[in-house]
Amino acid sequence: MKRVITFPNLEIELIRAHISKGDLAKEINISIASLYSKLRGDTQFTLSEVRDIKYLLETKLDKEYSYEYLFKTDV
C-alpha cells in the first residue's frame, strides 16, 4: 500500500529538526497511534497540538514558521 503524506512540509521540517514521530508524540502528549492517525488525515490535530508542534520546530531550528506552511496539504 502506498503511503500518503498529508502534511509534506511538516514531514520535511521534522526530518530537518531530527524529531522522530515517537518524540513528537511525546512532546505533544498523544500516543504514537493517535499521531499517525492525525498525520494520515484520519483525525484532526487540536489547536493546542498545532501550536505545540509549531513551537517545538521553531525552538529546535531557530526559525519561524507559519501554520499555513506547516500544515499545508497540497504542495
All heavy atoms as an XYZ file, in Angstrom:
621
protein
N       0.834     -1.176      0.000
C       0.000      0.000      0.000
C       0.881      1.243      0.000
O       1.849      1.336      0.740
C      -0.903     -0.009      1.238
C      -1.814      1.194      1.297
S      -2.741      1.350      2.830
C      -3.961      0.095      2.594
N       0.537      2.208     -0.824
C       1.294      3.444     -0.939
C       1.001      4.349      0.254
O      -0.144      4.533      0.639
C       0.910      4.154     -2.238
C       1.693      5.402     -2.496
C       1.280      6.021     -3.815
C       2.009      7.321     -4.019
N       1.566      8.026     -5.207
N       2.043      4.915      0.848
C       1.890      5.813      1.992
C       1.546      7.208      1.488
O       2.239      7.756      0.643
C       3.175      5.858      2.800
C       3.077      6.772      3.984
C       4.284      6.623      4.884
N       4.160      7.572      5.958
C       4.908      8.656      6.100
N       5.877      8.909      5.258
N       4.731      9.468      7.098
N       0.485      7.762      2.008
C       0.064      9.111      1.655
C       0.631     10.075      2.692
O       0.467      9.877      3.887
C      -1.472      9.226      1.619
C      -1.895     10.655      1.355
C      -2.052      8.287      0.577
N       1.309     11.098      2.231
C       1.839     12.119      3.127
C       0.873     13.290      3.083
O       0.783     14.004      2.089
C       3.258     12.555      2.727
C       4.205     11.361      2.790
C       3.741     13.687      3.625
C       5.607     11.661      2.326
N       0.145     13.481      4.179
C      -0.880     14.510      4.228
C      -0.293     15.897      4.442
O      -0.785     16.873      3.905
C      -1.896     14.184      5.342
O      -2.381     12.861      5.130
C      -3.064     15.137      5.323
N       0.772     15.984      5.234
C       1.399     17.271      5.548
C       2.881     17.221      5.168
O       3.749     17.106      6.035
C       1.250     17.598      7.034
C      -0.160     17.579      7.521
C      -0.640     16.537      8.287
C      -1.026     18.619      7.192
C      -1.945     16.522      8.744
C      -2.340     18.618      7.642
C      -2.804     17.558      8.415
N       3.191     17.311      3.865
C       4.576     17.142      3.428
C       5.551     18.153      4.036
O       6.681     17.801      4.366
C       4.511     17.257      1.912
C       3.186     17.831      1.598
C       2.286     17.550      2.743
N       5.138     19.405      4.194
C       6.055     20.397      4.774
C       6.375     20.063      6.226
O       7.514     20.211      6.666
C       5.467     21.807      4.679
C       5.387     22.296      3.255
O       6.117     21.837      2.384
N       4.490     23.224      3.002
N       5.373     19.620      6.954
C       5.595     19.214      8.341
C       6.578     18.048      8.399
O       7.511     18.051      9.207
C       4.270     18.836      8.997
C       4.362     18.323     10.432
C       5.001     19.357     11.354
C       2.985     17.922     10.931
N       6.394     17.075      7.537
C       7.300     15.914      7.496
C       8.737     16.354      7.204
O       9.677     15.893      7.851
C       6.837     14.920      6.418
C       5.501     14.294      6.683
C       5.571     13.009      7.477
O       6.683     12.542      7.772
O       4.499     12.478      7.799
N       8.909     17.264      6.265
C      10.248     17.755      5.908
C      10.895     18.459      7.092
O      12.068     18.223      7.410
C      10.168     18.701      4.690
C       9.845     17.907      3.428
C      11.466     19.493      4.515
C       9.426     18.770      2.250
N      10.137     19.313      7.761
C      10.698     20.063      8.880
C      11.014     19.166     10.077
O      11.985     19.397     10.795
C       9.777     21.214      9.279
C       9.554     22.238      8.178
C      10.830     22.834      7.595
O      11.856     22.927      8.285
O      10.811     23.222      6.410
N      10.229     18.132     10.278
C      10.535     17.171     11.351
C      11.858     16.458     11.065
O      12.665     16.244     11.973
C       9.402     16.158     11.507
C       8.108     16.689     12.118
C       6.998     15.655     12.008
C       8.320     17.107     13.566
N      12.077     16.117      9.810
C      13.344     15.479      9.427
C      14.499     16.445      9.640
O      15.523     16.071     10.209
C      13.276     14.991      7.958
C      12.296     13.822      7.843
C      14.668     14.605      7.456
C      11.919     13.473      6.415
N      14.331     17.695      9.208
C      15.389     18.696      9.403
C      15.727     18.894     10.874
O      16.875     19.141     11.229
C      14.961     20.037      8.808
C      15.018     20.090      7.325
C      14.709     21.480      6.808
N      14.708     21.460      5.354
C      13.939     22.204      4.595
N      13.106     23.078      5.134
N      13.994     22.106      3.291
N      14.713     18.811     11.719
C      14.905     19.028     13.155
C      15.336     17.756     13.879
O      15.583     17.789     15.078
C      13.614     19.555     13.771
N      15.422     16.645     13.146
C      15.784     15.350     13.740
C      14.819     14.967     14.861
O      15.226     14.501     15.921
C      17.231     15.348     14.253
C      18.237     15.708     13.216
N      18.618     14.821     12.226
C      18.910     16.848     12.979
C      19.502     15.409     11.437
N      19.687     16.640     11.866
N      13.527     15.170     14.595
C      12.481     14.817     15.550
C      11.751     13.594     15.009
O      11.146     13.651     13.936
C      11.489     15.977     15.759
C      12.216     17.201     16.311
C      10.359     15.549     16.691
C      11.353     18.460     16.363
N      11.815     12.503     15.746
C      11.128     11.283     15.326
C       9.632     11.396     15.626
O       9.196     12.244     16.408
C      11.699     10.075     16.068
O      11.322     10.126     17.438
N       8.854     10.528     15.020
C       7.416     10.517     15.274
C       7.149     10.189     16.754
O       6.265     10.777     17.371
C       6.711      9.495     14.381
C       6.881      9.716     12.893
C       6.226     10.974     12.418
C       6.183     11.129     10.930
N       7.377     10.911     10.190
N       7.931      9.281     17.309
C       7.773      8.939     18.718
C       8.056     10.121     19.626
O       7.320     10.372     20.585
N       9.125     10.844     19.322
C       9.457     12.032     20.122
C       8.384     13.103     19.977
O       8.026     13.767     20.952
C      10.815     12.600     19.721
C      11.976     11.718     20.139
O      11.791     10.868     21.049
O      13.067     11.869     19.559
N       7.879     13.288     18.766
C       6.836     14.281     18.547
C       5.584     13.923     19.349
O       5.001     14.784     20.013
C       6.496     14.404     17.062
C       5.389     15.403     16.716
C       5.755     16.814     17.182
C       5.093     15.376     15.232
N       5.193     12.665     19.299
C       4.008     12.229     20.049
C       4.184     12.519     21.542
O       3.260     13.025     22.193
C       3.751     10.744     19.813
N       5.358     12.223     22.075
C       5.622     12.504     23.494
C       5.549     13.996     23.782
O       4.989     14.411     24.795
C       6.999     11.973     23.893
C       7.071     10.480     23.996
C       8.483     10.028     24.326
C       8.601      8.527     24.161
N       9.983      8.067     24.263
N       6.126     14.805     22.896
C       6.155     16.256     23.105
C       4.757     16.873     23.129
O       4.523     17.843     23.839
C       6.992     16.940     22.022
C       8.471     16.745     22.163
C       9.071     17.533     23.324
O       8.514     18.577     23.716
O      10.104     17.092     23.836
N       3.853     16.330     22.334
C       2.509     16.906     22.297
C       1.510     16.063     23.100
O       0.304     16.288     23.030
C       2.025     17.155     20.849
C       1.906     15.868     20.048
C       2.942     18.144     20.144
C       1.267     16.058     18.675
N       2.030     15.111     23.854
C       1.229     14.321     24.807
C       0.094     13.520     24.180
O      -1.040     13.543     24.667
C       0.682     15.228     25.913
C       1.783     15.834     26.735
O       2.703     15.146     27.167
N       1.725     17.142     26.935
N       0.423     12.838     23.080
C      -0.542     11.917     22.483
C       0.173     10.602     22.187
O       1.400     10.539     22.167
C      -1.185     12.482     21.192
C      -0.143     12.714     20.096
C      -1.978     13.749     21.481
C      -0.744     13.117     18.741
N      -0.599      9.562     21.943
C       0.001      8.270     21.609
C       0.548      8.303     20.187
O       0.129      9.119     19.356
C      -1.037      7.155     21.732
O      -1.995      7.269     20.691
N       1.458      7.402     19.913
C       2.024      7.313     18.562
C       0.930      6.931     17.557
O       0.898      7.440     16.436
C       3.231      6.339     18.510
C       3.966      6.445     17.169
C       2.834      4.921     18.775
C       4.839      7.642     17.038
N       0.005      6.075     17.972
C      -1.092      5.682     17.083
C      -1.970      6.890     16.751
O      -2.385      7.073     15.596
C      -1.927      4.584     17.732
N      -2.235      7.716     17.748
C      -3.027      8.924     17.520
C      -2.296      9.883     16.586
O      -2.908     10.486     15.690
C      -3.324      9.607     18.854
O      -4.093     10.760     18.669
N      -0.979     10.022     16.762
C      -0.195     10.889     15.884
C      -0.287     10.416     14.438
O      -0.530     11.211     13.532
C       1.266     10.945     16.330
C       2.179     11.758     15.418
C       1.761     13.227     15.385
C       3.625     11.616     15.839
N      -0.095      9.121     14.212
C      -0.164      8.611     12.841
C      -1.550      8.810     12.237
O      -1.677      9.108     11.049
C       0.261      7.142     12.777
C       1.752      6.977     12.681
C       2.500      6.548     13.775
C       2.429      7.274     11.501
C       3.880      6.419     13.693
C       3.803      7.147     11.404
C       4.520      6.717     12.497
O       5.890      6.596     12.413
N      -2.584      8.677     13.051
C      -3.944      8.915     12.575
C      -4.107     10.363     12.116
O      -4.719     10.645     11.089
C      -4.942      8.592     13.691
O      -6.244      8.876     13.273
N      -3.511     11.271     12.866
C      -3.588     12.693     12.516
C      -2.737     13.000     11.285
O      -3.150     13.767     10.416
C      -3.148     13.545     13.709
C      -4.143     13.457     14.863
C      -3.588     14.052     16.132
C      -4.471     13.758     17.313
N      -5.438     14.783     17.645
N      -1.560     12.402     11.198
C      -0.689     12.638     10.040
C      -1.299     12.087      8.752
O      -1.046     12.606      7.670
C       0.693     12.034     10.286
C       1.549     12.736     11.334
C       2.812     11.937     11.614
C       1.896     14.152     10.887
N      -2.092     11.021      8.859
C      -2.774     10.459      7.689
C      -4.009     11.263      7.312
O      -4.577     11.084      6.237
C      -3.217      9.020      7.970
C      -2.147      7.984      7.883
C      -2.747      6.576      7.895
N      -3.687      6.367      8.978
C      -3.386      5.895     10.195
N      -2.143      5.583     10.479
N      -4.325      5.744     11.105
N      -4.469     12.113      8.230
C      -5.668     12.881      7.965
C      -6.937     12.191      8.407
O      -8.041     12.655      8.105
N      -6.801     11.068      9.125
C      -7.984     10.352      9.614
C      -8.683     11.137     10.715
O      -9.908     11.100     10.828
C      -7.605      8.967     10.154
C      -7.013      8.069      9.086
O      -7.265      8.309      7.888
O      -6.293      7.122      9.445
N      -7.902     11.799     11.552
C      -8.433     12.664     12.610
C      -7.692     13.991     12.530
O      -6.640     14.086     11.897
C      -8.253     12.049     14.020
O      -6.872     11.791     14.236
C      -9.038     10.762     14.167
N      -8.238     14.995     13.184
C      -7.633     16.326     13.109
C      -6.758     16.612     14.319
O      -7.018     16.124     15.420
C      -8.716     17.393     13.031
C      -9.509     17.334     11.752
C     -10.526     18.460     11.676
O     -10.823     19.124     12.649
N     -11.060     18.671     10.488
N      -5.717     17.412     14.093
C      -4.924     17.924     15.193
C      -5.775     18.940     15.957
O      -6.558     19.676     15.358
C      -3.669     18.648     14.679
C      -2.585     17.739     14.201
C      -2.409     17.504     12.844
C      -1.721     17.135     15.099
C      -1.393     16.685     12.391
C      -0.704     16.313     14.660
C      -0.538     16.076     13.316
N      -5.597     18.997     17.283
C      -6.249     20.038     18.060
C      -5.438     21.324     17.899
O      -4.271     21.293     17.486
C      -6.314     19.681     19.555
O      -4.985     19.629     20.080
C      -7.032     18.351     19.774
N      -6.034     22.430     18.258
C      -5.342     23.705     18.174
C      -4.100     23.712     19.064
O      -3.037     24.175     18.652
C      -6.277     24.850     18.564
C      -5.701     26.253     18.482
C      -5.138     26.547     17.102
C      -6.751     27.275     18.854
N      -4.203     23.151     20.261
C      -3.041     23.126     21.151
C      -1.928     22.240     20.591
O      -0.748     22.563     20.729
C      -3.424     22.693     22.562
O      -3.884     21.365     22.583
N      -2.271     21.146     19.912
C      -1.253     20.290     19.289
C      -0.546     21.026     18.159
O       0.687     20.941     18.037
C      -1.894     18.996     18.764
C      -2.374     18.075     19.862
C      -3.320     16.997     19.376
O      -3.781     17.046     18.198
O      -3.608     16.101     20.172
N      -1.311     21.740     17.359
C      -0.732     22.508     16.252
C       0.226     23.569     16.804
O       1.336     23.738     16.302
C      -1.849     23.148     15.392
C      -1.290     24.167     14.431
C      -2.617     22.065     14.648
N      -0.199     24.259     17.834
C       0.662     25.279     18.458
C       1.932     24.650     19.026
O       3.027     25.201     18.872
C      -0.084     25.998     19.572
C      -1.127     26.948     19.086
C      -1.829     27.607     20.256
N      -2.880     28.493     19.799
C      -3.928     28.827     20.527
N      -4.063     28.356     21.747
N      -4.831     29.634     20.038
N       1.784     23.503     19.693
C       2.939     22.835     20.287
C       3.936     22.369     19.229
O       5.151     22.472     19.405
C       2.507     21.644     21.148
C       1.802     22.057     22.430
O       1.859     23.254     22.795
O       1.177     21.181     23.055
N       3.433     21.853     18.134
C       4.307     21.401     17.039
C       5.063     22.583     16.452
O       6.275     22.526     16.234
C       3.498     20.658     15.952
C       2.980     19.332     16.501
C       4.348     20.439     14.699
C       1.943     18.654     15.621
N       4.345     23.663     16.189
C       4.974     24.865     15.635
C       6.054     25.390     16.583
O       7.170     25.685     16.165
C       3.918     25.932     15.382
C       4.441     27.222     14.774
C       3.276     28.184     14.529
C       3.721     29.492     13.929
N       4.412     30.378     14.849
N       5.745     25.482     17.856
C       6.707     25.977     18.851
C       7.929     25.061     18.939
O       9.065     25.530     18.982
C       6.035     26.103     20.219
C       6.984     26.553     21.295
C       7.359     27.887     21.405
C       7.526     25.635     22.198
C       8.244     28.305     22.378
C       8.417     26.048     23.176
C       8.768     27.376     23.266
O       9.660     27.786     24.225
N       7.691     23.750     18.934
C       8.785     22.788     19.001
C       9.740     22.957     17.826
O      10.963     23.018     18.007
C       8.226     21.364     19.027
C       9.232     20.223     19.008
C      10.083     20.231     20.276
C       8.504     18.893     18.857
N       9.208     23.061     16.623
C      10.050     23.224     15.441
C      10.777     24.561     15.456
O      11.961     24.632     15.125
C       9.219     23.083     14.169
C       8.801     21.660     13.825
C       7.766     21.660     12.713
C      10.004     20.825     13.436
N      10.081     25.620     15.837
C      10.716     26.934     15.873
C      11.853     26.971     16.889
O      12.910     27.554     16.633
C       9.678     28.012     16.199
C       8.741     28.269     15.046
C       7.655     29.278     15.351
O       7.374     29.544     16.543
O       7.076     29.801     14.380
N      11.655     26.343     18.025
C      12.684     26.296     19.065
C      13.869     25.449     18.618
O      15.023     25.847     18.772
C      12.090     25.727     20.370
O      10.980     26.528     20.755
C      13.117     25.708     21.472
N      13.576     24.305     18.046
C      14.633     23.370     17.644
C      15.466     23.916     16.482
O      16.682     23.754     16.458
C      13.982     22.036     17.257
C      14.918     20.945     16.909
C      15.345     20.175     18.116
C      16.123     18.955     17.655
N      16.622     18.181     18.744
N      14.821     24.566     15.520
C      15.517     25.019     14.310
C      15.812     26.516     14.305
O      16.388     27.020     13.344
C      14.702     24.640     13.069
C      14.565     23.144     12.818
C      13.606     22.886     11.670
C      15.918     22.513     12.542
N      15.397     27.214     15.352
C      15.611     28.666     15.452
C      15.127     29.368     14.184
O      15.849     30.120     13.535
C      17.083     28.972     15.725
C      17.302     30.422     16.138
O      16.375     31.025     16.713
O      18.387     30.953     15.867
N      13.890     29.069     13.834
C      13.289     29.587     12.607
C      11.801     29.779     12.864
O      11.212     29.035     13.635
C      13.510     28.557     11.494
C      13.007     28.947     10.146
C      13.352     27.873      9.121
C      12.773     28.228      7.767
N      13.001     27.198      6.791
N      11.199     30.782     12.234
C       9.759     30.982     12.375
C       9.015     30.306     11.235
O       9.479     30.303     10.098
C       9.432     32.472     12.399
C       9.850     33.148     13.680
C       9.333     34.568     13.784
O       8.265     34.867     13.216
O      10.013     35.361     14.436
N       7.871     29.725     11.570
C       7.032     29.046     10.582
C       5.614     29.589     10.660
O       5.144     29.951     11.733
C       6.970     27.533     10.867
C       8.272     26.827     10.679
C       9.098     26.555     11.761
C       8.682     26.429      9.423
C      10.305     25.904     11.590
C       9.889     25.773      9.236
C      10.692     25.512     10.326
O      11.876     24.876     10.152
N       4.940     29.578      9.539
C       3.514     29.894      9.554
C       2.751     28.575      9.713
O       3.226     27.516      9.302
C       3.090     30.585      8.261
O       3.139     29.680      7.177
N       1.581     28.673     10.305
C       0.728     27.490     10.418
C       0.370     26.986      9.030
O       0.325     25.781      8.791
C      -0.554     27.812     11.190
C      -0.317     28.146     12.643
C      -0.446     29.443     13.109
C       0.046     27.156     13.550
C      -0.224     29.750     14.444
C       0.269     27.453     14.880
C       0.124     28.741     15.324
O       0.348     29.043     16.636
N       0.135     27.919      8.124
C      -0.253     27.554      6.763
C       0.828     26.717      6.076
O       0.519     25.761      5.369
C      -0.537     28.807      5.919
C      -1.759     29.575      6.355
C      -1.510     30.492      7.572
O      -0.343     30.689      7.975
O      -2.496     30.987      8.128
N       2.081     27.091      6.283
C       3.179     26.336      5.666
C       3.267     24.931      6.260
O       3.320     23.946      5.527
C       4.507     27.074      5.863
C       5.702     26.213      5.505
C       6.020     25.957      4.177
C       6.481     25.625      6.498
C       7.099     25.147      3.834
C       7.561     24.821      6.168
C       7.861     24.573      4.846
O       8.909     23.766      4.508
N       3.297     24.842      7.584
C       3.496     23.538      8.222
C       2.363     22.562      7.942
O       2.599     21.369      7.787
C       3.672     23.696      9.735
C       4.971     24.311     10.204
C       4.947     24.512     11.712
C       6.165     23.459      9.801
N       1.149     23.071      7.876
C       0.000     22.172      7.759
C      -0.689     22.254      6.400
O      -1.832     21.865      6.240
C      -0.980     22.434      8.911
C      -0.372     22.057     10.231
C       0.286     23.011     11.002
C      -0.394     20.755     10.680
C       0.881     22.661     12.200
C       0.199     20.393     11.872
C       0.842     21.350     12.639
N       0.066     22.712      5.411
C      -0.442     22.756      4.036
C      -0.559     21.323      3.519
O       0.336     20.509      3.703
C       0.502     23.567      3.161
C       0.003     23.808      1.774
C       0.916     24.734      1.014
C       0.342     25.000     -0.351
N       1.110     25.988     -1.075
N      -1.659     21.045      2.847
C      -1.878     19.684      2.366
C      -1.620     19.529      0.872
O      -1.482     18.406      0.406
C      -3.316     19.219      2.677
O      -4.236     20.127      2.102
C      -3.534     19.119      4.179
N      -1.543     20.593      0.127
C      -1.326     20.480     -1.319
C      -0.073     21.249     -1.719
O      -0.108     22.407     -1.998
C      -2.525     20.992     -2.107
C      -2.857     22.441     -1.787
O      -2.406     22.945     -0.754
O      -3.564     23.068     -2.588
N       1.029     20.531     -1.720
C       2.320     21.174     -2.024
C       2.596     21.070     -3.500
O       2.344     20.126     -4.142
C       3.453     20.521     -1.212
C       4.792     21.104     -1.596
C       3.180     20.736      0.259
